[in-house]
């Protein structure tokens, strides 16, 4: 197997594992958060069924948006989309400058 094929295979496995970890974290964090919000501190509040539904939808939306925006930031940074357009030229110029001295 060539190195590029092996690297590609490792990248695909890493992405698959990252997706699994995120889904497992969501499957654990959302129910735990809902439990803590509604049931951990006693049942002395007067919230209707609509209130429970709104809170549950809000918790789920907050977690999903947090994962979504952090994922966008991570992959944007990793993909080089945050770099200035002439970054590679600047790096090459600096390398050439240091080689000459």
Secondary structure, 3 states (H helix, E strand, C coil): CCHHHHHHHHHHHHHHHHHHHHHHHHHHHHHHHHHHHHCCCCCCCCCCHHHHHHHHHHHHHHHHHHHHHHHHHHHHHHHCCCCCCCHHHHHHHHHHHHHHC
